[in-house]
Amino acid sequence: MAAVGVVLVTGAAGFAGGHMVEHLAPRHDVVAWARSDPPPALAPLARWDRIDLLDRDRVRSAIASLRPAAIYHCAGVSHVAQSWVDSAAPYAGNVMATHFLLDALRRAASRGRVLIPGSATVYAPSDDPITEDGVIAPTSPYAVSKLAQEDLGVRAVGEDGIEVVVTRSFNHTGPRQQPDFAAPSFAKQIALIERGEREPIIRVGNLSARRDLTDVRDVAAAYEAIMERGVPGTVYNVASGDGRTIRSLLDALVARATVQVTVEIDPALFRPNDTPALVGDTRRVRDATGWTPRISFDRMLDDLLAYWRAAA
């Protein structure tokens, strides 16, 4: 399904949403919803509207007026560790916001297709790559909220006739990701160390966890492919299929540093519940859409570090 008409991106000033705007803008009329001002580089790429998805009436009126052909619902609360501090935030930002969006589409009898980016954190840990039929066992408030969010999307297909496709996206990184996450945190610290603005030590928590890390630009391409060729009501893993320890990620970034960097383990930085391994099986998305990641691990880290060297 090639979108003809307006394409809406929610959470467009955020990390994944911003890259979605960049990916779509050359070929589509993009409307971007956000609660904050867009990064300057993104402002000319779309028609921006400041909308809080928790404002039910505003969402209803905006959808009724816009009637988008496709919606990439990238808005939400995305931080696992922070969800233990404020468990209400992911339920509001992921579940209620999605409910209000789908309800607005139902009331407007919109025929637009919706992509809901879910999370691989809904899966139980596994030493083997996880398929979409893997055991579901969310272990954080964030993961529980993402499971509820995807259930809302799947139910909307059968109950309301809305064409919703859902992903379970594994870890992804790239330029503009906030340093609350491991890869940009390491990259920013290295950039500051190189500039002499902090001591040459990176203090870290658990480095043995194994994760599947994809470049966010590849993830944006996957979302468009699933939007166009995915089956409504179906869940698709979006991942690289390669598992790497956090230690190997850190070592690869430290090896790129232009100065000596020391790594120290700090038990205070360990999460209360850290999944040991989370790697995706991508056969379903490859078979359905032909999508595969194109950006290498090395280029992903080079670009991430280059961004923080310029921005830190």
C-alpha positions in Angstrom: 0.0 0.0 0.0 1.7 3.2 -1.2 0.3 6.1 0.8 -1.6 8.6 -1.4 -2.4 11.8 0.6 -1.1 13.1 3.9 1.3 10.9 5.9 1.2 11.7 9.7 4.1 11.0 12.0 3.3 11.3 15.8 6.2 12.0 18.2 7.9 13.6 15.3 10.3 15.6 17.3 11.6 12.5 19.1 14.3 10.1 18.1 12.6 7.5 15.9 9.9 9.9 14.9 12.4 12.5 13.7 14.2 9.9 11.6 10.8 8.7 10.2 10.1 12.3 9.1 13.5 12.5 7.4 13.0 9.2 5.7 9.5 10.0 4.4 9.8 13.7 3.5 11.5 13.3 0.0 8.5 11.3 -1.3 5.4 12.2 0.8 3.4 15.2 2.1 4.3 14.8 5.8 2.4 16.2 8.8 4.4 16.0 12.0 2.8 16.0 15.4 4.9 16.8 18.5 4.6 18.3 21.9 7.8 20.3 21.5 9.6 22.3 18.8 11.3 20.2 16.1 15.1 20.0 15.7 16.0 22.8 13.3 17.2 20.4 10.6 13.7 18.7 10.6 11.5 21.9 10.6 11.5 22.4 6.8 10.7 18.7 6.1 7.1 18.6 7.3 4.0 20.6 8.3 4.3 20.7 12.1 1.5 20.8 14.6 1.9 20.9 18.4 -0.5 18.2 19.6 -0.6 16.4 22.9 -2.0 12.9 22.3 -3.4 12.8 25.8 -5.7 15.7 24.8 -8.6 13.4 23.5 -10.7 16.2 22.1 -7.8 17.8 20.3 -6.8 14.5 18.8 -10.4 13.8 17.6 -10.7 17.1 15.9 -7.3 17.0 14.3 -7.8 13.5 12.9 -11.3 14.4 11.6 -9.8 17.4 9.8 -6.6 15.8 8.5 -7.8 12.3 7.5 -4.3 11.0 6.9 -3.6 8.2 4.5 -1.0 6.7 6.8 0.0 7.2 10.4 3.4 6.3 11.9 2.6 6.4 15.6 6.1 7.0 16.9 4.9 9.0 20.0 5.4 7.5 23.4 7.5 6.9 26.5 10.6 4.8 25.6 12.9 4.5 28.6 12.9 1.1 30.4 14.9 2.1 33.5 12.9 5.3 34.0 9.7 3.3 34.0 10.6 1.9 37.4 10.9 5.5 38.7 7.6 6.7 37.2 5.4 3.8 36.2 2.4 6.0 35.4 4.2 7.7 32.5 4.5 4.8 30.1 0.9 3.8 30.7 -0.3 7.3 29.8 2.2 7.9 27.0 2.0 4.5 25.4 -1.4 3.1 26.2 -3.8 6.0 26.7 -2.3 8.1 23.9 -2.7 5.1 21.5 -6.2 4.5 22.6 -7.2 8.2 22.0 -5.5 8.0 18.5 -7.3 4.8 17.5 -10.6 6.1 18.9 -10.3 9.3 16.9 -9.7 7.2 13.7 -12.7 5.1 14.5 -15.0 8.1 15.0 -13.8 9.7 11.8 -14.3 6.5 9.9 -10.7 7.0 8.7 -9.4 4.6 6.1 -5.8 5.5 6.9 -3.4 2.6 7.8 -1.5 2.8 11.1 1.9 1.5 12.1 2.4 1.1 15.9 6.1 0.6 16.8 6.0 -1.9 19.7 8.9 -3.2 21.7 10.9 -6.5 21.9 11.0 -6.0 25.7 7.6 -7.8 25.7 9.5 -11.1 25.1 11.0 -13.5 27.6 14.8 -13.6 27.5 16.2 -16.3 25.1 19.7 -17.4 24.1 18.3 -18.0 20.6 16.9 -15.4 18.2 13.3 -14.8 19.1 10.4 -15.2 16.6 7.1 -13.4 16.8 5.7 -16.6 18.4 8.3 -16.3 21.3 7.2 -16.4 24.9 5.7 -13.1 26.1 6.9 -12.1 29.5 7.3 -8.4 30.0 9.5 -7.6 33.0 9.2 -3.8 33.4 6.4 -1.2 33.5 7.6 0.0 30.2 7.3 -3.5 28.6 3.8 -4.0 30.1 2.7 -0.7 28.6 4.1 -1.7 25.2 2.3 -5.0 25.3 -1.0 -3.3 26.1 -0.3 -0.8 23.3 0.1 -3.5 20.7 -3.0 -5.3 21.9 -5.0 -2.1 21.3 -3.7 -2.0 17.8 -4.4 -5.6 17.0 -7.9 -5.4 18.5 -8.7 -2.3 16.4 -8.3 -4.4 13.3 -11.0 -6.8 14.2 -13.3 -4.5 16.2 -13.1 -1.3 14.3 -11.8 -2.2 10.8 -8.7 0.0 11.1 -5.7 -1.3 9.2 -3.1 -1.5 12.0 0.3 -3.2 11.6 2.5 -3.6 14.7 6.3 -4.1 15.2 8.3 -5.5 18.0 11.3 -3.3 17.5 14.6 -4.4 19.1 17.2 -1.9 20.2 18.2 0.8 17.8 20.5 3.8 17.9 21.8 6.6 15.8 22.2 10.4 15.7 20.0 12.5 18.0 19.2 9.6 20.4 19.2 10.9 24.0 22.2 9.9 26.2 19.8 8.1 28.6 20.5 5.0 26.5 23.7 3.0 26.4 25.2 3.7 23.0 24.7 7.5 22.9 25.7 7.7 26.5 29.0 6.0 25.8 29.5 8.1 22.6 28.8 11.4 24.3 31.1 10.6 27.2 33.9 9.8 24.7 33.3 13.0 22.9 33.5 15.0 26.1 36.7 13.1 27.2 38.3 13.9 23.8 37.6 17.6 24.4 39.1 17.5 27.9 35.7 18.3 29.5 35.5 15.3 31.7 37.8 12.8 33.3 38.9 9.9 31.0 36.7 7.3 32.8 33.4 5.8 31.7 31.5 4.3 34.6 29.1 1.6 33.6 26.6 -1.0 34.9 26.0 -4.5 33.5 28.1 -5.1 30.4 27.2 -8.8 29.9 23.7 -8.2 28.6 23.4 -9.2 24.9 21.3 -7.0 22.6 20.3 -6.7 19.0 21.2 -3.3 17.8 20.0 -1.7 14.5 20.7 1.7 13.0 17.6 3.9 13.4 17.7 4.8 9.7 17.3 1.1 8.8 14.4 1.0 11.3 12.7 3.9 9.5 13.0 2.0 6.2 11.6 -1.1 7.9 8.6 0.8 9.1 7.8 2.1 5.7 8.1 -1.4 4.2 5.8 -2.8 6.8 3.3 0.0 6.3 3.2 -0.7 2.6 3.4 -4.5 2.5 2.5 -5.8 6.0 -0.7 -7.6 6.9 -3.1 -5.8 9.2 -3.2 -7.3 12.7 0.2 -8.9 12.2 3.2 -8.3 14.4 6.7 -8.0 12.8 10.1 -8.1 14.6 12.4 -5.3 13.5 16.0 -6.2 14.3 19.4 -6.9 12.9 19.4 -10.5 13.9 22.9 -10.1 15.5 23.4 -10.3 19.2 26.2 -8.2 20.8 27.1 -7.7 24.4 27.1 -4.2 25.8 30.8 -4.8 26.5 31.5 -5.3 22.8 29.5 -2.1 22.0 31.5 -0.1 24.5 34.8 -1.6 23.4 34.1 -0.7 19.8 33.3 2.9 20.7 36.3 3.2 23.0 38.6 1.8 20.2 37.5 4.8 18.2 38.5 7.4 20.8 41.4 9.6 20.1 42.6 9.5 23.7 43.0 6.9 26.4 39.7 5.9 28.1 39.3 3.7 31.2 36.1 1.7 31.9 35.0 1.2 35.5 32.1 -1.0 36.7 29.7 0.9 39.0 27.2 -1.4 40.8 24.9 1.6 41.4 24.3 1.7 37.6 22.8 -1.8 37.4 19.1 -2.0 36.6 16.7 -3.6 39.1 15.7 -6.2 36.4 18.0 -6.5 33.4 17.2 -8.9 30.6 20.3 -11.0 29.9 19.7 -11.6 26.1 17.3 -10.2 23.5 18.0 -10.9 19.8 15.4 -10.9 17.0 14.6 -13.4 14.3 13.7 -11.3 11.3 12.4 -14.0 8.8 8.8 -12.7 9.0 9.6 -9.1 8.0 12.1 -10.2 5.4 9.6 -12.6 3.8 6.8 -10.1 3.8 8.6 -7.0 2.7 12.2 -7.9 1.5 13.6 -5.5 4.1 17.0 -6.1 5.5 19.4 -3.7 7.4 21.8 -1.9 5.1 23.9 0.2 7.5 26.8 -1.7 9.1 27.6 -1.9 12.8 30.8 0.1 12.1 29.1 2.8 10.2 26.4 3.1 12.8 29.0 3.7 15.5 31.1 6.0 13.3 28.0 8.2 12.7 26.9 8.1 16.3 30.3 9.2 17.5 30.5 11.9 14.8 27.2 13.3 16.0 28.3 13.6 19.6 31.7 15.0 18.6 29.8 17.8 16.9 27.0 18.2 19.5 28.5 17.4 22.9 
